[in-house]
């Protein structure tokens, strides 16, 4: 039986763990890369992953306080995706929720006026940028990415959203690597992970 055929009966975390591939020493020695492309390629599994990301735990009072009494309100007005795999996920989540999507890109990729934030990775440093007109003050934002590791990338994305006046409703990720402590860098924001390892 394919993973897709079993997608409906398998717990979502087990489904993702069963399809994801761990690649040691990539992109450099000592780093274990979690490749989610097999999950993306499996239609039923991908759909379950997207639905899971679109429904962060609004039981968390920090996120629940931002929701309206309208049952059609997903609890956020726009989805922000972080380059590069976050783009795939954020676009699908935005479509599922019926809202827009905003890309947060690596430096030098955006053509108009932009805001920048530097951040550290577990294997280097980089800069993220967002167009200054992409988020309006008070807009509720769901931040989406594939992996929460040390938290540097998502913390930089949070800083960009908040600098533009956006309100982070929640951070939603596929995988959280708990031993790297990234969740602590995102306090006080609600973090929703589909698979923790």
C-alpha positions in Angstrom: 0.0 0.0 0.0 1.3 3.4 -0.9 1.8 6.1 1.7 -1.0 8.1 0.0 -3.4 5.2 0.4 -2.6 5.0 4.1 -2.6 8.8 4.6 -6.1 9.0 6.0 -5.6 6.3 8.7 -2.0 7.1 9.8 -1.4 9.8 12.5 -0.1 12.9 10.7 3.3 13.0 12.6 3.9 9.3 11.8 2.9 9.9 8.1 5.4 12.7 7.7 8.1 10.8 9.6 7.5 7.8 7.4 7.8 9.7 4.1 10.6 12.3 5.0 14.1 11.3 4.2 17.1 12.1 6.6 20.2 13.1 4.7 23.4 13.2 6.9 26.1 15.8 6.4 24.0 18.0 4.2 24.5 20.9 3.4 27.6 20.5 5.4 29.2 17.9 7.8 27.3 17.5 11.1 24.0 18.7 9.8 21.1 16.2 9.2 18.8 17.5 6.5 15.1 16.5 6.6 13.9 16.2 3.0 10.2 16.7 2.8 9.9 16.4 -1.0 8.5 12.8 -0.7 5.7 14.3 1.4 5.1 17.0 -1.2 5.0 14.4 -4.0 2.3 12.3 -2.2 -1.0 14.0 -2.9 -3.1 12.7 0.1 -0.1 13.2 2.5 0.6 16.7 1.2 -3.1 17.7 1.6 -3.1 16.5 5.2 0.1 18.3 5.9 -1.3 21.6 4.4 -4.6 21.3 6.4 -2.6 20.6 9.6 -0.4 23.7 9.0 -3.5 25.8 8.3 -5.1 24.9 11.6 -2.6 25.9 14.3 -3.6 25.3 17.9 -5.9 28.2 18.6 -6.3 26.7 22.1 -3.2 28.7 22.9 -4.6 31.9 24.4 -2.0 34.0 22.5 -3.5 32.8 19.2 -7.1 32.4 20.4 -7.2 36.1 21.4 -6.8 37.0 17.7 -9.7 35.0 16.4 -13.1 36.4 15.6 -16.5 34.7 16.5 -16.9 34.0 12.7 -16.5 30.2 12.2 -15.2 31.0 8.7 -12.3 33.1 10.1 -9.1 31.0 10.1 -7.5 33.2 12.8 -5.2 34.9 10.3 -5.4 37.4 7.4 -2.3 36.4 5.5 0.2 33.6 5.4 3.9 34.5 5.3 6.3 31.8 3.9 10.0 31.8 4.4 12.3 31.0 1.4 12.5 28.4 0.0 10.5 25.4 1.0 8.2 27.7 3.1 7.0 29.1 -0.2 5.5 25.8 -1.3 3.8 25.3 2.1 2.6 28.9 2.6 1.0 29.1 -0.9 -0.9 25.9 -0.3 -1.9 26.9 3.2 -3.1 30.4 2.0 -5.2 28.7 -0.7 -6.7 26.3 1.8 -7.6 29.2 4.2 -8.7 31.6 1.5 -6.2 34.3 2.3 -3.2 35.9 0.6 0.4 34.8 0.8 3.6 37.0 1.4 7.1 35.7 0.6 10.0 36.4 2.9 13.0 36.1 0.7 16.8 35.9 0.9 18.7 39.2 0.4 18.8 40.6 -3.1 15.7 38.9 -4.5 13.0 41.5 -4.0 12.8 44.4 -6.5 11.0 47.1 -4.5 11.4 48.9 -1.2 12.1 46.2 1.4 13.0 45.7 5.1 15.9 43.4 6.1 16.7 41.3 9.1 19.9 39.3 9.7 19.9 35.9 11.4 22.1 33.0 12.3 21.7 29.4 11.1 23.1 26.3 12.8 25.7 26.4 10.0 26.1 30.1 9.1 24.3 33.4 8.8 22.1 35.1 6.3 19.6 37.9 5.7 15.9 37.9 5.0 13.9 40.6 3.3 10.2 41.5 2.8 8.5 44.2 0.7 7.6 47.1 3.0 4.0 47.2 1.6 3.3 43.5 1.9 1.9 43.6 5.4 -0.4 46.2 6.8 -0.5 47.4 10.5 -2.8 45.1 12.5 -2.9 42.4 9.9 -2.9 38.9 11.5 -0.1 36.7 10.2 0.4 33.0 10.1 4.1 32.3 9.7 4.8 29.0 7.9 8.1 27.1 7.3 9.2 23.5 6.9 11.6 23.1 9.9 12.0 24.9 13.2 15.7 24.2 14.2 17.6 26.9 16.1 14.8 29.4 15.5 17.0 32.0 13.8 15.2 32.1 10.5 11.7 32.3 12.0 12.8 34.8 14.6 14.0 37.1 11.8 10.7 36.6 10.0 8.8 37.5 13.1 10.9 40.6 13.5 10.1 41.7 9.9 6.4 41.1 10.3 6.3 43.0 13.6 8.4 45.9 12.2 5.7 46.3 9.5 3.0 46.4 12.2 1.7 42.9 11.6 0.5 40.7 14.5 1.9 37.1 14.5 -1.1 34.9 15.2 1.0 31.7 15.2 4.0 30.0 13.8 3.3 26.8 12.0 6.0 24.3 10.9 6.1 20.7 9.7 9.1 19.6 11.8 10.4 20.9 15.1 13.9 19.7 16.1 13.4 20.1 19.9 17.0 19.6 20.9 18.0 22.8 19.1 15.7 25.0 21.3 14.2 27.1 18.5 10.8 27.4 20.2 12.4 29.4 23.0 13.5 32.1 20.5 9.9 32.6 19.4 8.4 33.2 22.8 5.8 34.6 23.4 4.4 33.5 20.0 2.3 30.3 19.7 4.2 27.6 17.8 2.4 24.7 16.1 4.5 21.7 14.9 3.1 18.7 13.0 6.0 16.5 13.9 8.5 17.0 16.8 11.7 15.0 16.9 
